[in-house]
Amino acid sequence: MRKRKWGWVLTACCSEEGEILYQLQSLHKVIGTKFEACTGISQSRLELLAVLFYVDEISQSDLQKKVNIDGAAVTRHLKQLEAKEMVTRR
């Protein structure tokens, strides 16, 4: 292993493409954390709000399928968005 700017990389078994993908994934994590810190909302919650913006009403299971987030996470996100009065559930 050798230390790189974006973390540890297994160079013995990873191709150049694999290393690039690893670095992109690491960068995605950093950007996601910065995005949430600046906006106060996670990317997952933003995705939920984007879907909800375009529908009058949607079931939680249909919403879960559209954003491809597990059911427990959708429930947790919706509860937090409801507490901030950003969504209404019934």
C-alpha positions as CSV (number, residue, x, y, z in Angstrom):
1,M,0.0,0.0,0.0
2,R,1.0,3.6,-0.6
3,K,-0.4,6.7,0.8
4,R,-2.2,9.0,-1.7
5,K,-3.9,12.3,-1.3
6,W,-7.3,10.7,-1.1
7,G,-6.4,7.8,1.2
8,W,-4.7,4.4,1.1
9,V,-4.7,2.6,-2.3
10,L,-4.0,-1.0,-2.9
11,T,-1.7,-0.7,-5.9
12,A,-0.7,-4.3,-6.1
13,C,-4.1,-5.5,-7.1
14,C,-5.9,-2.4,-8.5
15,S,-5.8,-1.3,-12.1
16,E,-5.4,2.4,-12.9
17,E,-9.2,2.5,-13.6
18,G,-9.9,1.0,-10.2
19,E,-7.7,3.6,-8.5
20,I,-9.4,6.4,-10.4
21,L,-12.8,5.0,-9.3
22,Y,-11.6,4.8,-5.7
23,Q,-10.4,8.4,-5.8
24,L,-13.7,9.6,-7.3
25,Q,-15.7,7.7,-4.6
26,S,-13.5,9.3,-1.9
27,L,-14.0,12.7,-3.4
28,H,-17.8,12.1,-3.5
29,K,-17.7,11.5,0.2
30,V,-15.8,14.7,0.9
31,I,-18.2,16.7,-1.3
32,G,-21.2,15.2,0.3
33,T,-20.0,16.1,3.8
34,K,-19.2,19.7,2.7
35,F,-22.6,20.0,0.9
36,E,-24.4,18.9,4.1
37,A,-22.4,21.2,6.3
38,C,-23.1,24.2,4.0
39,T,-26.8,23.5,3.3
40,G,-27.9,21.8,6.5
41,I,-29.5,19.0,4.4
42,S,-28.1,15.7,3.2
43,Q,-28.1,14.7,-0.4
44,S,-30.6,11.9,0.4
45,R,-33.1,14.4,1.9
46,L,-32.6,16.7,-1.1
47,E,-33.4,13.8,-3.4
48,L,-36.6,13.1,-1.4
49,L,-37.6,16.7,-1.6
50,A,-36.9,16.8,-5.3
51,V,-39.2,13.9,-6.0
52,L,-41.9,15.3,-3.6
53,F,-41.8,18.6,-5.4
54,Y,-43.1,17.1,-8.6
55,V,-46.0,15.0,-7.1
56,D,-49.1,16.0,-5.3
57,E,-49.0,12.9,-3.2
58,I,-47.0,9.7,-3.1
59,S,-46.9,6.6,-0.9
60,Q,-43.7,6.1,1.2
61,S,-43.0,2.8,-0.6
62,D,-43.3,4.4,-4.0
63,L,-41.0,7.2,-2.8
64,Q,-38.5,4.7,-1.6
65,K,-38.5,3.0,-5.0
66,K,-37.9,6.3,-6.8
67,V,-34.9,7.4,-4.8
68,N,-33.6,3.9,-4.1
69,I,-33.1,4.3,-0.4
70,D,-34.0,1.6,2.1
71,G,-37.3,1.9,3.9
72,A,-35.9,2.7,7.4
73,A,-33.8,5.6,6.0
74,V,-36.8,7.0,4.1
75,T,-38.8,6.9,7.3
76,R,-36.1,8.6,9.3
77,H,-35.6,11.3,6.7
78,L,-39.3,12.0,6.4
79,K,-39.7,12.3,10.1
80,Q,-36.8,14.8,10.3
81,L,-38.2,16.8,7.3
82,E,-41.7,16.7,8.9
83,A,-40.2,18.1,12.2
84,K,-38.7,21.0,10.2
85,E,-42.2,21.4,8.6
86,M,-40.8,20.8,5.1
87,V,-43.2,17.9,4.4
88,T,-46.5,16.8,5.6
89,R,-47.4,13.1,6.0
90,R,-50.9,11.6,6.3
